[in-house]
Amino acid sequence: MSRTKGFPENGDLVVCTVKNVKNFGAFVTLDEYDDKEGFVHVRDVASGWVKYIRDYVKEGQKIVCKVLGVDSSKGHIDLSLKSVNEHQKREKIQQWKNEKKAEKLMEIVAERAGISVDKAYDEFGNDLLEAYETLYAAFEYAVAETDDFLSEFSGTWTDAFIEVARENVAPPTVHIEGILEMTSSAPDGMEVVKNALLAGLAAADGEDVGITCVGCPRYRVVVTASEYKEAEEIMKKVSKAAIDDLVSNGGKATLTRESKRT
């Protein structure tokens, strides 16, 4: 069974449990790597001068760190806490939770298939990891693209795998964002902008689209769909309708895209 990872690579984000805190740094274990030990030097705990390290890390705390260096021969793993922002932390923790869930689901699949968990990984689990990088992604794909999944994998285990996936995993979604900057010099400019935004929402035609103000004249558009291409088409349709409506009423509008989130 080759579920166990050896060592992370430089630049990887890893979930850690703080085990021992000293004035010069914190010793942690890497949850995803058989609890291998890592070290966060005090200079890598936070930006600026750290007077009391326990203001930032405490024994038993879960933290997300970036791998700075790995010496597999000595078992040394140097880590940085300050190099991970809040968005990266949230995404990594969610990914870690998803994978823990997927490991539990694999146990259910093995039970329903009438085989041991070790055999399940030997027969198909490791192949799924190679194909999808994570087990959770394999379960998501089995739900969202069942026919394609069955064209890539076959065996008596697939029925149990798809059944467990459908019972426990929601189909994956894609979220994309854009910023509409909308201005109008008309006496009732706010109303003109509001109507333009409503025109954009109307163009969504029931799709999952949200528009919120992030500080006038900027408005965030968030589109959620099952596929990136579909989300892009919706974004184009919504933003075009809003911009065209505002421009036709003498206003000015531009769309700036933000990075894709999944």
C-alpha positions as CSV (number, residue, x, y, z in Angstrom):
1,M,0.0,0.0,0.0
2,S,1.6,3.3,-1.1
3,R,-0.7,5.8,0.5
4,T,2.0,7.2,2.7
5,K,4.0,10.1,1.2
6,G,7.7,10.4,1.7
7,F,8.6,14.0,2.0
8,P,7.0,17.2,0.7
9,E,8.8,19.4,-1.9
10,N,10.1,22.9,-1.6
11,G,7.2,25.4,-1.9
12,D,4.5,22.9,-0.9
13,L,1.9,24.0,1.6
14,V,1.5,21.5,4.5
15,V,-0.9,21.1,7.4
16,C,1.0,20.9,10.7
17,T,0.3,20.3,14.3
18,V,2.4,22.3,16.8
19,K,4.1,20.0,19.2
20,N,6.7,22.1,21.1
21,V,7.2,25.8,21.2
22,K,10.6,27.3,22.2
23,N,11.8,30.9,22.1
24,F,13.8,30.2,19.0
25,G,11.1,28.4,17.1
26,A,8.4,25.8,17.0
27,F,8.7,22.0,16.4
28,V,5.7,20.6,14.4
29,T,4.5,17.4,12.9
30,L,3.3,17.2,9.3
31,D,-0.2,15.7,9.3
32,E,-0.1,14.6,5.7
33,Y,3.4,13.0,5.9
34,D,3.2,10.4,8.6
35,D,3.7,13.0,11.3
36,K,7.3,13.7,10.1
37,E,8.8,16.5,12.2
38,G,9.4,20.0,10.9
39,F,10.7,23.2,12.3
40,V,9.6,26.8,12.1
41,H,12.3,29.2,13.1
42,V,11.1,32.3,15.0
43,R,12.1,34.5,12.1
44,D,9.7,32.6,9.9
45,V,6.8,32.7,12.3
46,A,5.6,36.2,11.5
47,S,6.7,39.3,9.6
48,G,8.6,41.8,11.8
49,W,10.0,41.2,15.3
50,V,8.4,38.4,17.3
51,K,8.6,39.3,21.0
52,Y,6.6,36.4,22.3
53,I,6.4,33.4,20.0
54,R,3.4,32.0,21.8
55,D,1.4,35.0,20.7
56,Y,1.5,33.3,17.2
57,V,1.7,29.5,17.9
58,K,0.7,27.3,20.7
59,E,1.1,23.5,21.4
60,G,-1.7,21.5,19.8
61,Q,-2.6,24.2,17.2
62,K,-3.2,23.4,13.6
63,I,-1.2,25.6,11.2
64,V,-0.5,25.8,7.5
65,C,3.2,26.3,6.6
66,K,5.2,26.6,3.4
67,V,8.1,24.2,2.9
68,L,11.4,26.1,2.7
69,G,13.8,23.2,2.5
70,V,14.0,19.4,2.9
71,D,16.9,17.2,3.8
72,S,15.5,13.7,3.5
73,S,18.7,12.1,4.5
74,K,18.6,13.8,7.9
75,G,14.8,14.1,8.1
76,H,14.9,17.8,8.4
77,I,12.1,19.9,7.1
78,D,12.3,23.7,7.4
79,L,9.0,25.6,7.3
80,S,7.6,29.1,7.2
81,L,4.3,30.2,8.8
82,K,4.6,33.9,7.7
83,S,4.8,32.9,4.0
84,V,1.2,31.6,4.0
85,N,-1.7,34.1,3.6
86,E,-5.2,33.7,5.0
87,H,-6.6,32.6,1.6
88,Q,-4.0,30.0,1.1
89,K,-4.5,28.8,4.6
90,R,-8.3,28.4,4.1
91,E,-7.9,26.6,0.8
92,K,-5.2,24.2,2.2
93,I,-7.2,23.4,5.3
94,Q,-10.3,22.6,3.2
95,Q,-8.2,20.4,0.9
96,W,-6.8,18.6,3.8
97,K,-10.3,18.1,5.3
98,N,-11.6,16.8,1.9
99,E,-8.8,14.3,1.7
100,K,-9.4,13.0,5.2
101,K,-13.1,12.6,4.2
102,A,-12.0,10.8,1.0
103,E,-9.9,8.3,3.0
104,K,-12.9,7.5,5.1
105,L,-15.0,7.0,2.0
106,M,-12.3,4.6,0.6
107,E,-12.9,2.5,3.7
108,I,-16.6,2.3,2.9
109,V,-15.9,1.5,-0.8
110,A,-13.6,-1.3,0.3
111,E,-16.2,-2.7,2.7
112,R,-18.9,-2.7,0.0
113,A,-16.5,-4.2,-2.5
114,G,-15.7,-7.0,0.0
115,I,-12.0,-6.3,0.1
116,S,-9.5,-4.9,2.6
117,V,-8.6,-1.2,2.5
118,D,-5.0,-2.1,1.7
119,K,-6.2,-4.2,-1.3
120,A,-8.4,-1.3,-2.4
121,Y,-5.5,1.0,-2.6
122,D,-3.4,-1.7,-4.4
123,E,-6.1,-2.5,-6.9
124,F,-7.3,1.0,-7.8
125,G,-6.7,3.6,-5.1
126,N,-3.1,4.4,-6.0
127,D,-4.1,4.6,-9.7
128,L,-6.8,7.1,-8.8
129,L,-4.3,9.2,-6.9
130,E,-2.0,9.2,-9.9
131,A,-4.8,10.2,-12.3
132,Y,-6.5,12.8,-10.1
133,E,-3.7,13.8,-7.6
134,T,-6.2,13.5,-4.7
135,L,-8.7,10.9,-3.7
136,Y,-11.4,13.6,-3.2
137,A,-10.9,14.8,-6.8
138,A,-11.5,11.2,-7.9
139,F,-14.8,11.0,-6.0
140,E,-15.8,14.4,-7.4
141,Y,-15.1,13.3,-11.0
142,A,-17.0,10.0,-10.5
143,V,-20.1,12.1,-9.5
144,A,-19.7,14.8,-12.2
145,E,-18.5,12.8,-15.1
146,T,-19.6,9.2,-14.4
147,D,-19.5,8.0,-18.0
148,D,-16.0,9.4,-18.6
149,F,-14.9,7.9,-15.3
150,L,-16.1,4.5,-16.3
151,S,-14.3,4.8,-19.7
152,E,-11.0,5.3,-17.8
153,F,-11.5,2.8,-15.0
154,S,-13.1,-0.6,-14.9
155,G,-13.5,-3.4,-12.4
156,T,-15.9,-4.8,-9.9
157,W,-15.1,-2.0,-7.5
158,T,-16.5,0.8,-9.7
159,D,-20.1,0.3,-8.8
160,A,-19.3,0.7,-5.1
161,F,-17.0,3.7,-5.7
162,I,-19.6,5.6,-7.8
163,E,-22.4,4.7,-5.3
164,V,-20.4,6.0,-2.3
165,A,-19.4,9.1,-4.3
166,R,-23.0,10.0,-5.1
167,E,-24.0,9.5,-1.5
168,N,-21.3,11.6,0.0
169,V,-19.8,14.1,-2.4
170,A,-21.4,17.1,-4.1
171,P,-20.5,17.7,-7.8
172,P,-17.5,20.2,-8.1
173,T,-18.2,23.8,-8.9
174,V,-16.2,26.6,-10.4
175,H,-16.3,30.1,-9.1
176,I,-14.9,33.1,-11.1
177,E,-14.9,36.7,-10.2
178,G,-14.8,40.1,-11.9
179,I,-14.9,43.7,-10.9
180,L,-17.2,46.0,-12.7
181,E,-16.3,49.7,-12.3
182,M,-19.4,51.7,-13.2
183,T,-19.8,55.5,-13.1
184,S,-22.5,57.9,-14.2
185,S,-22.4,61.7,-14.1
186,A,-26.2,61.9,-14.4
187,P,-28.2,63.6,-11.6
188,D,-29.7,60.2,-10.8
189,G,-26.4,58.4,-11.4
190,M,-26.8,55.9,-8.6
191,E,-30.1,54.8,-10.0
192,V,-28.7,54.5,-13.5
193,V,-25.9,52.3,-12.2
194,K,-28.4,50.2,-10.1
195,N,-30.5,49.6,-13.2
196,A,-27.5,48.6,-15.2
197,L,-26.5,46.0,-12.5
198,L,-30.1,44.7,-12.5
199,A,-29.9,44.4,-16.3
200,G,-26.8,42.3,-15.8
201,L,-28.5,40.0,-13.3
202,A,-31.5,39.7,-15.6
203,A,-29.1,38.5,-18.3
204,A,-28.0,35.7,-16.0
205,D,-31.3,34.1,-16.7
206,G,-31.5,32.1,-13.5
207,E,-27.8,31.1,-13.3
208,D,-25.9,31.4,-10.1
209,V,-24.6,35.0,-10.2
210,G,-24.1,37.5,-7.4
211,I,-23.2,41.1,-7.5
212,T,-22.0,43.0,-4.5
213,C,-20.6,46.5,-3.9
214,V,-17.0,46.5,-2.8
215,G,-16.8,50.3,-2.6
216,C,-18.4,52.6,-5.2
217,P,-17.8,52.6,-8.1
218,R,-16.6,49.0,-7.9
219,Y,-18.9,46.0,-7.9
220,R,-17.8,42.4,-7.6
221,V,-19.5,39.8,-9.9
222,V,-19.2,36.2,-8.8
223,V,-20.3,33.4,-11.1
224,T,-20.7,29.8,-10.0
225,A,-21.1,27.0,-12.5
226,S,-20.2,23.3,-13.0
227,E,-17.5,24.0,-15.6
228,Y,-15.1,26.9,-16.2
229,K,-16.1,27.4,-19.8
230,E,-19.8,27.7,-18.7
231,A,-18.8,30.2,-16.0
232,E,-16.9,32.3,-18.5
233,E,-19.9,32.4,-20.9
234,I,-22.2,33.5,-18.1
235,M,-19.7,36.2,-16.9
236,K,-19.4,37.6,-20.5
237,K,-23.2,37.7,-20.8
238,V,-23.8,39.4,-17.5
239,S,-21.0,41.9,-17.7
240,K,-21.9,42.8,-21.3
241,A,-25.6,43.4,-20.4
242,A,-24.6,45.6,-17.5
243,I,-22.0,47.6,-19.4
244,D,-24.2,48.1,-22.5
245,D,-27.1,49.3,-20.3
246,L,-24.9,51.9,-18.5
247,V,-23.2,53.1,-21.6
248,S,-26.5,53.5,-23.5
249,N,-27.5,55.9,-20.6
250,G,-24.3,58.0,-20.8
251,G,-22.3,56.2,-18.2
252,K,-18.9,54.5,-18.3
253,A,-18.1,50.9,-17.3
254,T,-15.2,48.5,-17.4
255,L,-14.7,44.9,-16.3
256,T,-11.5,43.6,-14.6
257,R,-11.2,39.9,-14.2
258,E,-9.9,38.4,-10.9
259,S,-8.3,35.0,-10.5
260,K,-10.3,31.8,-10.8
261,R,-11.3,30.0,-7.6
262,T,-12.4,26.4,-7.5
